[in-house]
Structures are given as structure tokens and as C-alpha cells.
């Protein structure tokens, strides 16, 4: 059976029909004012989206060295810079219900380094990491390396709601899986003998899953343009696995030492938000449209990492967990096919 749908949205001589995409990334599929569209009741639609992220992990800087000059002490840290990441998602829009189901995946890999030498009368406190002696001589070079990997997958179900002529709401609910890994490495070395290099390492890995919910908001402004925003959150339950190790230089000798800092089940809340500008021109081909979106995104996981060396060196201490978060601009392309 065929149903007749009359769509008439106009502003400044332009018009658009709200067409939901993946949760947090809905687009606009415009039709000319007054167009009559006939389609079978059984016909659904698909959306395919890819998003480029240029974001900076924030918090959890790696303090890799202390430079001592008499009574003056200077702490050296690795601060993560911006890194490229990506998202991919696919959404199916059920016919005649304004409901959809979406599957999405996000990946981010941030690698950051910093290096410090010493000047006249300066020294490096090589015991700063764990309090051990990793070299046979006094080091004059310190290097810190941070490797942060983030992977998440979402399965969500949404409902599109049109409020008046310009406001589109898209609440969604589902489940999220996340894997958050941090690998911090510190190297102390001597320029006199390159083999005299000691390495300290702290790594943490959280894997968990739990419910996710949120809402997308779109304000239509005509000519295929709209302002979009998303607010969402998740509550993950998963395992935290943290280790630390020291590998002395071959010159100093001695066997590597390993510590197991944490092996527990943790509750990790997550919050995220984004705001952007979307442009979806009139249909590029008879059965679909393509949309472009640019905006800014913030993601924050509470107490998702255990990378504090105090958990290793202090007996009976409380594990000092830190948050994992990132923020920065995103660029999105979405293809809608009816």
C-alpha cells in the first residue's frame, strides 16, 4: 500500500526535512517546498557516516623527571597534543515510525613525547620514578613517552520528534563498550655510554560496558543549514588492570622488577557533548542526500586509569585513579539513502 506524505517546510525561500542519522550525528535531507513523496509503507532508509576527530587528551600528564640545580627543583612533564581519530557509524531508519537503530565505532590513538637534558651543575634525579637505581652512572638525559589508545562501540535505538517547524529532538538509548589504555614510559640515559639506559613503565587498561542514553537537538534554519547539538552519558562496569616495571640498564645489571598495581572491577561514569553546524544541500540524487557537519566535541570518563607511581612505591596506599578525557573539533560526512 502506498501512503502520501506532503512536506512543506520553508524559510527564506528554502526548505528541509529532518532526517535522523546516528545518535549524536543526525543530518538534514532536504526536499523542495510542497513536494509530494509517494513511497511504500515497507520502505525504510539508511544513513552511513564517517567523522574525523582532531582532539587533545586532557588531564593525566606524565611527570617524567626532576632536574635539580642546587636547591631549585624543576619537574618535567609530557603534555599530550592534538591527535587524529575517527568515527564510523551506520543507521537504519524504520519505515513509518520515525525510529532508528544505530551502530557506531570510535578510535583515538595519541602518542606524545618530551625530552630533557641538563646544564652545568644540574643533575637528574633518576630515582624519581620508583626510587630505584636504574643506571650505573649519573644520567644526563631523561625522556618521557605517553601512548593513549581509546576504542568504543555504541548500539543505540532512537526516536525522532518534530516540534513545530524548526526543532527536531532525537532521544536515544542503548549500550556502550569502551577500552581505554594508557602506557607511560620513562627513560634515563647517559650520553657517555648509550648502553647505560634504564626504563621505567606504568600502564593501565580499562575495559567495560554499560547503558548509554542521550538526546540530539537540531534547530532548522533553512537553506539546508541547521545548528546541531548532543548531550549523552554512559555508566560502564568493567575491569581495571594496571602494572608497573623497571628495567635497569645492561651496564648496571640486575633483573627487571614488575608490580601489579591494580586488578579490580570499577564503575566508570561517562559524559559527552558536542555542538556543531550542519549543511545538507538539496538531494544530490533521486533516492538520497549527503550532509556535511563541523563542530566541537568533549568526552570525559571518570576514574578510568590508574597510572600513579605512588600506588607502586607506598605500602598500603589508596589507588589514585585519574580520568580520561579528550576535546576538540570534528568534521563529519553523512550519506542518506532511502
N, C-alpha and C positions, 0 to 999 in steps of 0.2 A: 504494500500500500504506500502511496506517495502522500507526503504532507507538504503544505505550502507554508513557507516561512517568509514573512515580509520584514525586511530590516531597513530602518531609516534613522541613521544617526548622522547629524550634521553640525558642523561648527566651522565658521569662516569658509563655507563652501566645500569643506572636506568632511569625510565620514570614515568610520571604522567600526568593526565588530570585534568585541573582546574574544580572544581565542586562547584558552589557558594552555600553558606549557608545563614544564617540570616545576615542582614546588620550589618557589623562590625565583623562578626564571620565566614566568609566563610572558607571552608575546601578544601582539595585536595582528589579526588577519583582517585587513580592511576590505569592504565591499562598497561599490558606489551607492549613493543615496537612492532609496526606492527600488533597489534590485529585488526581484522575486527569485528565490532559490528553491528548486524542487529537488528533493533527494529521498531515497527510500528510507524508511524508519530504521532499517538494519545497518545503515551506513555509518561507521564511526570515522575517526580521524587519528592521525599520528603526528607527533612532534619529535624532532631529533635536534638536540642542542649540544654545542661544544663551547667551552668557556676557557679563556686564557687568564690566569691569575699572575699578577706581579706584586707579590706580598712580602712583608717583612715579619718574621717571627719576633715576638716581643717578650721580654722577661727571660729569666734563666741564663743570663750572661755567664760565660766561663771565665773565672778568675784564675789565670794560669801561672802567674809569677809575682814575686815580691822583689823589687830592686831596692837594695839597701845602700844608702850613702851616708855613713856616719849615723846620726840619729834620725835621719829622714828615710821614710819608707814609702815607696811608690808601688801600688798594686796595678798589675796589668791584666786586662780582660779582653776576651773575644766577644764582640757585639755582632750578632747576625745582621747581614744586609738583606736587601731585597732579592728574592729568588722567583723564578718562573715555576708555576704549577698549572694544573689543568683539571677541568671537569668535563664529563661526558654523561649525557642522560637521554633516555627515551621515554616517551609518554604516549599512552593510548587514551583517547577521549571517547567515552561510550556514547552511542547514538541516542539522542533524545532525552538525556538525563543531566547534562552539564557536569557529569562526574568523570574522573580520570584516575588512572593508576600510573605511577612513575617509578623508574629505576635509575639511580644515578650513582656515579663514582667520582671521587676526588683524590688527586695525588699531589703531594708537595714534597720536594727534596731540597733542603737548604744546607749548603756547605760553606763554612766560614773559617778563616784562619787569621792569626795575628802572631807577630814575631818581635822579640825584643832582645837587644844586646846591652852591654854595659859600657860605661865610660870609665875614666880614670878614677880610681879609689871606690868604684861601685862594685857590689857583689850581688849574686843571685842566691836567694835562699832556696836551695834545692830540696829542703825538707818541707816546703810549703804545701805540697800535695798531700802526703800521708805521714810526714815526719820521719821518713827513712833516708838512707844514704844510697842514692842510685848510681853515683859516679865515683871514680877513683880520684878525680881531681876536681877543683872548683869549676863549675860551669860558667860560661860567659855568654851563652845563647839560650833563650827559652822560647818555646813555640807552643801555641795553643790551637787546637783544631776542634770544631764542632760540626757534627753531622746529625741533622734532624730530618727524619722521614715521617710523613703523615699520609695515611690512607684511610678513606672512609667510603662506605656504601650505604645508600638510603633506598628503602622501599616504602613509598607513601601512597595514600589514597586521598584525593581532593574533591572538593565540590565548588563549582564556580557560581557566584551570586552577583547579579547585576542590580545595583542600587541607583535608581534614576537613570540619567543618560550618560553619566561620566564616571561613576565609581564602580569598580569591579573588585569584589572580595573573593579570595580563594583560600579558605581554611583547609588544612591538610593534617593528616595523622598517619603514623606508620612506625617504622623501626629503623634504627641506625646501628651499624657496626663500625668501629674505629680501631686503628692500630697506630699508636704514637710511640716512636722510637727516638731516643737521644743517645748519641755516642760521643763522649768528650774525651779528648786525648791531649796529654801534656808531654812535651819532650824537653829534657835538659841535656845540653851537649857542650863539649869543649872544642874550640877552634884549633887547639893544639893537636888533638887526636880525634878524628871523626868517629872512630870506633867507640869512643868513650861517651856514649849516649844512653841515657836512662829514659824510660817511658812509663808514665802513669796513665791509667784509664778508668773512667767511670761510665757505665752505660745503664740505661733504663728502658724498659719496653712495657707498654700497657696495651692490652687487647681486651675489648669489651663490647657489649651490645646492650641495647635497651630501647624503650619507647621514644619516639620523636613526634613533636607537634609544632604547628606554627600557622602563620597566615601571610598570604601575599596580598598586597594592596596595589591597585592600579588606578590612576586618575587620567582619563582620556582628555586630550586637549585638541584633537582634530589634526588633519593632515597626516595621519599615521603616527603622530607623536604622542607619547604618554610618559608620565612620571610613575616609576615603579618602586616598591619597597617591600622588604620581607623582614619578619621577625620570627625566629624559631628557637627551639631548645630541645635538648635530649637529656636523658638520665641513664647513664651507662653503668653496668656492673661487669667487672672483669678482673683479670689477674695482672698484678704488677710484679715484674721480675727485674731486679737491679743487682749489678755486680760492680766490683772494683778490682783492680790488679796493678801490680808494679812489676816491671821487667828491668832489672839492673843492666848496666852496660856490660859487654863481654869483658871489658878491661877490669871492672870492679868485681866481676864474678858474682856468685850467689844465684840461687834459684828464684824464679818468678813467684810472687805471692798473690793469692787470689782471696777475695772476700765476697760473700753473698750478703748484700745489704738488705734486700727485701724480697720476699716471696709471699704475697698476700692477695686477698680478694678485696678490691676497693670499689667505692661508689664515686663516680666522676660525673658531676653535672656539666652540661654544655649549653652555651648561649651563642647565638649568631644573629647578625643583622646586616642588611645591605640596602642601599638606595641607589637608584640609577635613572637614566633617561633611555627610553626605548623608541626606536623608529622602525615601523613596519610599513613599507610602501604598499600601494595597491597591488593586487595579485600579479605575480610575475608569470604565472602560467595558470591555465583554467582550474586546476584541482588543488592549488595551494599557494603559499606565500612564504616569504623569507623575512626575518626580523633581525635587527641589529640593536645591541644594547651595550651601554658603558656605564660604569658606576663604581661604588666603593663598598668594600666588604670587611666585616670584623667577625672573627671567630675566636671563642675562648673556652678552653677546657680547664676546669678547676681541679687542682691536685692530681695531675695526670703523670708527673715524673718524680723520680727520686734520684737526684744527681748531686746530693750534698755529701762532700767527703767527711763531714763530721759524723755521719752515720757509720763510717768505717773506723775512725780513729778514737771515738769516745765510747767507752763501755756503758751499756745500759742507757744510751741516749734515745730520744724520741726521733723517729724518722721524720726528716724535714722535707716534705713534698712540695713541689712547685707546680705552677700552672703552665700549660702550653697554649699559646695563642698566636694568631697572625692577623695582619690587617694590610689593606692596600687596594689598588684599583683592579677592576676586572673588565674583560671585553668578551662579549658573547654574540654568537651567531646561532639562529634557530630556523629550521626548515619545518614548515607545517604542510602536511599532505592530507587532503580529505579523501 
